[in-house]
Amino acid sequence: MELVAAQLQEAVCRGDTERMHVEVTHFMNSTVTAEQLFDLLKLQTNNGTTFLHQAAYKGQTELMTIVNSTMNDEQWYNLLKISTHKGGTPLHYAVYSGQTATAEQWNDLLEISANYGETPLHRAACFGHIEMIEHFCNTVTAKQWYHLLNMGTCVLRCTGVMFLVFSIAFSFFMK
């Protein structure tokens, strides 16, 4: 197991999702328990990224679905909440890189903020990911939307972009 963990960790450090897929598939095809897989996938690099951070960043939804199918909900949710040293979760990474299909799977994690207070919604606004913002508008209530926009200090740093977010949100809620 240590060898597989080292190979997977090396692939994660490089952001080599093809190799990550090979290692996880190989590991899952052997006789391992969900707990062993969980232990393997929660390993973090020096900056705190995990297998899921890299897979989310690269939009590897199929690979994440395969892994998710082998775990219980609590294990999966715990993997999704692991944050880097700067507080970024796999959802933050998916949003940062514009992976809308990946981000859409994790709406229940929208309120997790990174170290500087930015939620995935703030990141979507700061990086101009309009499609993702529209998705978030369609999946949360107006009250949740207001709460998300007022979390942290990122709103103050992204005032111009947040105006755009408010105008998009307003158009959706007025429909």
C-alpha positions, -999 to +999 in steps of 0.1 A: +000+000+000+029+024+007+041+020-028+007+029-043+004+058-019+038+071-030+030+068-067-004+084-062+011+112-042+037+118-069+010+120-095-010+144-073+020+166-068+025+168-106-011+172-113-009+142-136-046+131-136-039+103-161-015+087-137-038+094-108-066+075-127-042+045-133-031+044-096-066+047-081-081+021-106-052-003-098-057+002-061-095-002-063-091-034-084-070-050-056-086-062-024-088-030-004-114-017+019-132+016+016-113+027+047-079+019+031-089+039+000-101+068+022-067+068+040-049+068+007-070+097-007-068+119+023-030+121+020-019+157+014+011+172-004+034+198+011+009+226+002-021+206+014-036+194-019-050+160-021-061+136-049-095+153-050-080+189-052-061+179-084-089+158-099-113+187-093-089+213-107-086+192-139-123+184-141-119+146-137-156+141-127-156+105-140-127+096-118-142+112-088-175+094-094-157+061-095-140+069-062-172+082-046-190+050-054-167+030-032-171+051-001-199+060+023-213+095+023-194+105+055-160+095+041-167+113+008-179+145+025-148+144+048-125+142+017-143+171+001-138+192+032-100+188+034-084+221+028-050+232+017-028+255+038-046+285+023-080+269+030-090+258-005-112+228-008-116+206-039-146+228-047-125+259-045-101+243-069-128+233-094-142+268-093-108+284-097-101+264-128-136+269-142-147+233-140-184+239-139-195+203-143-173+193-113-185+223-092-221+215-099-218+182-080-210+199-047-236+226-040-238+216-003-203+228+001-208+264-010-205+279+025-170+265+032-147+295+031-109+296+025-085+313+049-092+347+035-129+343+037-137+335+001-164+310-006-165+291-039-191+317-050-166+345-043-140+327-064-164+322-092-171+360-092-134+369-089-125+348-119-155+358-140-170+323-143-205+335-152-218+300-161-209+288-126-225+318-109-256+312-129-256+276-117-252+287-081-281+312-086-303+284-098-295+261-069-297+282-038-326+302-023-325+340-022-317+339+016-288+314+011-276+336-018-275+367+004-257+348+032-231+335+007-224+369-007-219+384+028-195+358+041-158+367+045-139+398+033-136+388-003-167+408-012-148+440-004-119+430-027-142+420-055-167+449-054-167+455-092-171+418-100-197+414-073-218+441-090-219+418-120-229+388-097-257+409-081-271+419-115-271+383-127-287+371-095-313+398-097-322+388-132-326+352-121-347+360-090-370+384-110-380+356-135 
